[in-house]
């Protein structure tokens, strides 16, 4: 039974749904495109567009709202400093959904959701391995 749940329920409870949407939107902002099912893409499309609209305003309050929703802090900076200026002249329609294939196991429609404009991808720096620490033997047992 639906019980007045607005939007896509996706056979999950409230907390699972919220976590799923947060991670999908964060992945989309980080990678510029993701592949998922049609229902999940339609569910996150409106949330992504609302975040970009807030980022275009660029106020401190909007940054705090975006920080509460996105998983990583650097994604907020990417949203406000890289993505939002690209869409400053557009009044909506920041994302698109392209159907790609049918999943073999359950027949779900897989889609690629991406931004409509080309956004530069920032290469992540590889972490340097930690230096090895040599340990000294503190005591020897001699009898």
C-alpha positions in Angstrom: 0.0 0.0 0.0 1.3 3.4 -1.0 0.3 5.5 2.1 0.9 8.9 0.6 4.6 8.5 -0.1 5.5 11.2 -2.6 7.8 10.3 -5.4 9.5 7.0 -6.1 9.3 4.4 -3.4 11.6 1.8 -5.1 10.6 -1.0 -2.6 12.7 0.6 0.2 11.9 2.3 3.4 12.6 6.0 4.0 16.2 5.7 5.2 17.3 3.3 2.6 15.7 5.5 -0.1 17.4 8.6 1.2 20.8 6.9 1.3 20.4 5.5 -2.2 19.4 8.9 -3.6 22.3 10.7 -1.8 24.9 8.2 -3.2 23.5 8.2 -6.7 23.4 12.1 -6.9 26.9 12.2 -5.4 28.2 9.7 -8.0 26.6 11.7 -10.8 28.3 14.9 -9.6 31.6 13.2 -9.2 31.7 11.2 -12.4 29.4 13.3 -14.7 27.5 10.2 -15.8 26.3 7.0 -14.2 24.5 3.9 -15.4 21.5 2.8 -13.4 17.9 1.6 -13.8 15.3 3.9 -15.3 13.2 4.2 -12.1 16.3 5.2 -10.1 17.4 7.7 -12.7 14.0 9.3 -12.9 13.9 9.5 -9.1 17.3 11.3 -8.8 16.8 13.6 -11.8 14.6 16.1 -10.0 16.9 16.2 -6.9 20.0 16.8 -9.0 18.3 19.6 -10.9 17.2 21.3 -7.6 20.8 21.1 -6.3 22.2 22.7 -9.4 19.6 25.5 -9.3 20.6 26.2 -5.7 24.3 26.1 -6.7 23.6 28.7 -9.4 22.5 31.1 -6.6 25.6 30.3 -4.6 24.6 31.7 -1.2 26.0 30.3 2.0 22.7 28.9 2.9 22.5 27.0 -0.4 26.0 25.6 0.3 24.9 24.3 3.6 21.8 22.6 2.1 24.0 21.0 -0.5 26.5 19.9 2.1 23.7 18.1 4.1 22.7 16.2 1.0 26.0 15.3 -0.7 28.3 12.6 0.7 31.7 14.4 0.4 32.7 18.0 1.0 34.7 18.3 -2.2 31.6 17.5 -4.2 29.9 20.6 -2.9 32.9 22.7 -4.1 32.7 20.9 -7.5 29.0 21.6 -7.7 29.3 25.3 -6.9 32.6 26.1 -8.6 32.6 23.9 -11.7 29.1 22.7 -12.6 26.9 25.7 -11.6 28.8 28.3 -13.8 28.4 26.1 -16.9 24.6 26.1 -16.4 24.2 29.8 -15.5 22.3 30.7 -18.7 20.0 27.7 -18.6 16.7 27.6 -16.7 16.4 23.9 -16.2 17.1 20.6 -18.1 20.5 20.1 -16.7 20.4 16.3 -17.0 19.4 13.8 -19.6 18.5 10.1 -19.5 19.5 7.8 -22.4 18.2 4.3 -22.5 21.1 1.8 -23.1 20.0 -1.8 -22.7 17.8 -4.3 -20.9 19.4 -6.1 -17.9 19.6 -9.8 -18.6 18.6 -11.1 -15.2 15.4 -9.3 -14.4 14.6 -7.4 -17.6 15.1 -3.9 -16.0 15.7 -1.0 -18.4 19.3 0.3 -17.8 19.9 4.0 -18.6 22.8 6.4 -18.6 22.0 9.7 -16.8 24.4 12.5 -17.5 24.6 16.3 -17.7 23.5 18.0 -20.9 26.6 20.2 -21.1 30.2 19.0 -21.2 31.8 19.2 -17.8 35.6 18.8 -17.3 36.6 15.8 -15.4 39.1 16.3 -12.6 41.6 13.5 -12.3 42.0 12.3 -8.7 45.6 12.3 -7.4 46.9 8.9 -6.4 47.7 8.6 -2.8 51.4 8.1 -2.0 52.1 4.9 -0.1 53.0 5.4 3.5 56.6 5.1 4.4 57.6 1.8 6.0 58.4 1.9 9.6 61.3 -0.3 10.8 60.8 -1.8 14.2 63.6 -2.5 16.6 63.8 -5.6 18.7 63.5 -4.4 22.3 64.7 -7.5 24.1 66.2 -10.8 23.4 65.6 -13.9 25.5 68.9 -15.5 26.4 69.2 -18.3 28.9 
